[in-house]
Amino acid sequence: MLSPDFNVAFVMWRESIEALLVVGILNAWLSARPPEERARGRAWLWAGVAAGLAGAVALAATLLFAGEALGDEGQEYFQMAIMFIAAALIVQMVFWMRRHGRTLKTELHASLDDAATRSHWLGVFVLAALAVLREGAEAAVFLYGTMASASASWWSGAFSAALGFAAAALTYMALQAGGRLLSWRLFFRVTEVMLLLLAGGLVINGLDHLISLGVIPQLSSKLWDTSALLPDSGAFGGLVSSLTGYRARPVLVEVLALAAFWICMTWLLKRPEPRSA
């Protein structure tokens, strides 16, 4: 699988698992309700899932048509902006799950209990729709940014996204089975590192667009050349490049940007979580 396709499949895999986790929690809560409430609640649940998917597809179509409507230079700026937005969304996703992952089930159940008490099943619909829309929107932005940065085929991207979703369904079932080798906690810790690597790669791709447009200077000629050891093109080198932002012939501004990104991420990861009052 080519590097852009791998990145798309990976992000779809991770995003889909997060959406499936929320939908699974909602469905499990409904399973404990009386039969008449269960049937009504599940109708609202799946309607919410459908609405979230429709919203994500609409966003993907909007991004595609907006990009095509612009001229060549406009497309450059648009694609560059999407890359930075996708990187920011990935970072936000990692830290949101870090902050809410341990209490997500409790928070959702509290919201659902309140909705059930008031016989207000719209709450189930909204929770499901927002969960699917949030993950789907992030995936759509990342898909556009990745495929645009690599000038890759959109059909191959769609196929990779489908593979990622299928893998997510299988992974979710395995994690739900409670396997000892991979817990939810370990899963999120391992994949968050890969997501941050991807975010760093998107930052460097966006930076390359800014350099090519003449918006920012390179600050130097190439600092070194490791292409003999590991080129940043080809099957393996291209994968490393798109996954981490690695450049075989980097210029100073790329090195400074990637260093600043990881210094910031390390500080955020090491920063103690705020205590709830």
N, C-alpha and C positions, 0 to 999 in steps of 0.2 A: 504494500500500500504506500503511495506517495505521501510525503510529509504533510501537505495541506489536508489530504484526506484523513490521515491519522489524527491530526489535531481536531478536525471536525467530529470524527467518530468519538474521540475521547471526551470532548466537551458535551456532546449530545448524551453520551453514556452517563456522565456525572450529573448533568442537569436533569435528565430523565429520572435518575434514581431519587434525586431530591423531591421532584414532583410526585413520584410514586410513593415516597415515604409519607408525604402529607396525605395523599389520597388513601393510602393504606391505613393510616391512623383514623381518618374519618370513617372509613368503612368498618374498621374494627369496633369503633364506638357504636355505630349503627347496629352492629350484630348483637349488641347487648340490650337493645331497645325492644319493647313489645312488638309482636309481628306487624300490627297495623302501622305503628310508627316507623318500623324498619323499612317497609315497602315505600312509604311516602318519602322518608328521608333519603333513600337511595335514588329515587327519581330526581330529587333536587341535587344530589351529589353528582350524578352522571350528566345532568344538564349543566352543572357548573364546569365540569371537566370539558364538555363540548364547547362551552362559551369561551373558556380559556384557550383552547386549541384554536378556535376561530380567530380570536384576537391576535395570537402569535402569528398565524398564517397571514393575517391582514397586515401586520407590521412587516413581515418578510417581503410581501408583495410591494408595499410602499417603499421600502428601502431599494428594492430592485428597480422599480419604475423611476424613482427619484434619481438614482445613479445614471440610468440610461438617458434621462431627459437632459442631463447636463452636457456641456461641451467637454473636450478633452481635458483642459485645465481645470474646469469645474469638477470633473470626475476625480481628478487627482486630489483636490482639496476635500471633496466629499469622502472619498475612500480613506484618506489620511485621518479625518475626523472620526470616522467609524472605528478605525483601528484603536485610537486612543480611548474612545467610549467603551469599546469592547474590553480593553485592558482594565479600565476603571470598574466595569461591571463585574469582571472576574474577581478582582481584589475585594470588591464589596461583598460578593457572594461568599468568598472564603471566610471573611471576618463576621458576616452575618450568621453563618452556620456555627462558627466557633462560639458566638455569643448566645445563640438560641438553641443549639443542638440538644443540650442536656435537658432543657425545660420545654422543648417544642411540644411533646406529647401532653404534658400537664396543661400548658397554655391553651392548646387546641381543645382539650376535653373541657376545660373551664368555659370556653366560649360556647361549645356545643351544649353543655348542660344548661347554660343560661338561655340559649335559643330554644331548647326543648321545653324548658319551664314555661316559656311564653308562647309555645306552639308556633314559633317563628322560624320555619324551615328555610327561609331565605338566607339565614346565617350559614347553613351548610353549603348552599349554592355559592355564596360569596367567598367562603374560605377555599372551596375547591377551585373556583374560577381564578381567584387571585394567585393561588399556588401554581397552577398550570400556566397562567398568563405570565407570571414573573419568570419562571424558568424558561418558558418558550420564547419570551421576548429577549432574554439574555442570549439564548442559543441562536436566535435569528440574527442579532447584531454581530455575534462572534462569527457565525457562518459567513455573513456578508464580508466582514473585515478580513477573515482568513482567505477566502476565495479571491477577493479583490487584490490582496497583497501578493498572492502567488499567481495571479492571472490564470487561475485554474478553471476547469470546466464545471459549470453549475450542476450538470447532470451527475458528475462524479461526486460533487459535494452532497447532493440530495441522497445518493446511494450510500455514502459514508454516514450521513445522518441517520438513515434507516438502520444501518448496521449498528450504530451506537445505541439507538433505542432498543433494538432487539437484545443487545448485550446487557443493557440496563435492566430489562425485564428478567433476564436469567440471573443476573447478579442480585437483584432485589429478592428473588425467590430463595436464593442461596443464603443471603443474610437473614432473611426471615426465618429460615430453618434453624438458625442459631448455631451455625458451624463454629467450631473452636478455633479454626485457623485464621478466620477473618471476622472480627467484630465490627459493629458500626463505628465505634470509636477509632479503631485502627484504620478502617476504610477511609474515613474522612481525613485523618491525619496524613495518610500516604498521598491521597489524591489532591489535598490542598497544596502540597509542595509542587506537584506537577502543574496545577492550575496557576500557581504563582510564576513558575517557569514560563508557561505560555503567555502570561500577562507581560512578563519582561520581554519576550520575543515580539509581541505586538507593539510594545513601546518602541523598540528598535526599528521595526518595520515602518511605523509612523514617522519616526525620526528620519529615516532614509528618504521618505517622501518630502519632508520639509527641506532636506539638503538638496534634493534634485530640483525642487521648486525655487531654490535660492533664498528661502526664508531665513535659514540659519546657516552659519559657516561651518565648515568641517573642523576648523581650528588647527588642523595639521594635515600633512600627507599621511599615508599609511604608516602606522606605528611599528608593525611587524607583519610577517607573512608566514602563516602556518599551513598554507594550502598544501604543501608537500606532505604534511602529517595528517591533516584533516581538512579537506576542502569544504566550503560551505555550500556546495552544490552536489548533485548526484543523490542517490537513494539515502545512504546513511548520513552523509554530511548535510544534506538538505533537511533531514529530520532533526538533527541536532540544532541546526541553525534556526529553524522555525519554532522549535520547542524551547530554546533557551536564549535566542538573540545572539548566538555565537557568530562572529565574523572572522574569517581567516585573514583578512586585510583591514583591520579596523582603523578608523580615524579617531582623533582625540575626543570629539563630541560624543561618539557612540560609546566609548569606554567610560566617559564621565557620566553619561545618562544611565547606563546599566549599573554602574557602581552606586549612583545615587538611589536608583530604584531598590536595589537589594539592601542598602543601608536603611532605607525607610521601612522596607518590609520586615527586616530583622528587628528593628526597634518596635514595630507594632506587634510582632509575634511575641517578643520578650516582655512587653509592657504588661504589668499586672492588670487583671480584669477588675473593673470597678465593682465594689461591693454594693449589693442592694441594701437599701435602708430597712 
